Amino acid sequence: MLVMIVSQECLLLNWGGVPEDPVTGSSHCMIAPYWGNVLNKKIIRAYQASKRGGSMLCCISGNDRINLTGECILFSRGELYIK
């Protein structure tokens, strides 16, 4: 996986055939604080250059949380029972 910055947009590239979501929110939650610090910004516009691709806004809050905003499609629904 390669992360780079282009024109203040963060690109997350995955090479290696790992089956992932078109836009991997967990990865963006990890890199948003880094780029926010580098760019001195609280809101980062991110794009994941996967086969289906997708973009989102990563809002860095002061309580160690990242709020992600973007479009999504529900592809599965289920229930989990824990004993």
Legacy VTK file of the C-alpha trace (Angstrom):
# vtk DataFile Version 3.0
C-alpha trace
ASCII
DATASET POLYDATA
POINTS 83 float
0.000 0.000 0.000
1.373 3.421 -0.941
0.200 6.737 0.424
1.081 9.983 -1.298
-0.135 13.551 -1.404
-1.043 15.306 -4.628
-2.382 18.855 -4.663
-3.512 18.554 -1.029
-5.504 15.413 -1.783
-4.469 12.190 -0.139
-4.275 9.136 -2.390
-4.225 5.652 -0.887
-3.109 3.051 -3.408
-3.304 -0.704 -2.845
-1.073 -2.985 -4.868
-1.106 -6.680 -4.182
-4.586 -7.928 -4.934
-5.920 -7.727 -1.387
-9.745 -7.797 -1.640
-10.788 -4.568 0.072
-13.695 -2.180 0.009
-13.579 0.390 -2.805
-12.827 2.968 -0.101
-11.198 1.643 3.064
-12.291 3.888 5.926
-10.028 2.229 8.485
-6.953 3.090 6.411
-8.081 6.690 6.023
-8.605 6.936 9.790
-4.954 6.010 10.226
-3.462 8.375 7.646
-5.740 11.409 8.143
-4.053 12.571 11.388
-0.631 12.349 9.750
-1.594 14.420 6.697
-3.661 16.778 8.837
-0.528 17.506 10.843
1.669 17.843 7.738
-0.801 20.193 6.017
-1.987 21.892 9.219
-5.596 21.061 8.316
-8.526 19.577 10.226
-10.373 18.400 7.093
-8.656 16.223 4.493
-10.238 15.329 1.148
-9.235 11.732 0.425
-9.436 9.563 -2.686
-8.754 5.835 -2.811
-7.560 4.834 -6.257
-8.922 1.295 -6.201
-10.606 -0.404 -9.159
-14.007 1.075 -8.226
-12.462 4.063 -6.417
-14.095 6.514 -4.105
-13.603 9.701 -2.158
-14.459 10.988 1.294
-13.826 13.810 3.694
-11.820 12.979 6.790
-12.589 15.424 9.624
-10.053 15.283 12.446
-11.688 16.079 15.791
-9.923 17.073 18.979
-10.907 13.913 20.866
-8.782 11.439 18.858
-11.621 10.636 16.472
-11.881 10.830 12.697
-15.303 11.535 11.204
-15.641 10.163 7.681
-18.135 11.617 5.224
-18.912 10.208 1.796
-21.352 8.160 -0.218
-21.926 4.485 0.491
-23.969 1.531 -0.649
-25.353 -1.081 1.741
-24.272 -4.462 0.385
-24.971 -6.746 3.322
-27.139 -7.004 6.401
-26.993 -9.550 9.185
-27.179 -10.343 12.871
-24.448 -11.403 15.254
-25.171 -13.437 18.365
-22.556 -13.524 21.121
-22.807 -16.131 23.846
LINES 1 84
83 0 1 2 3 4 5 6 7 8 9 10 11 12 13 14 15 16 17 18 19 20 21 22 23 24 25 26 27 28 29 30 31 32 33 34 35 36 37 38 39 40 41 42 43 44 45 46 47 48 49 50 51 52 53 54 55 56 57 58 59 60 61 62 63 64 65 66 67 68 69 70 71 72 73 74 75 76 77 78 79 80 81 82
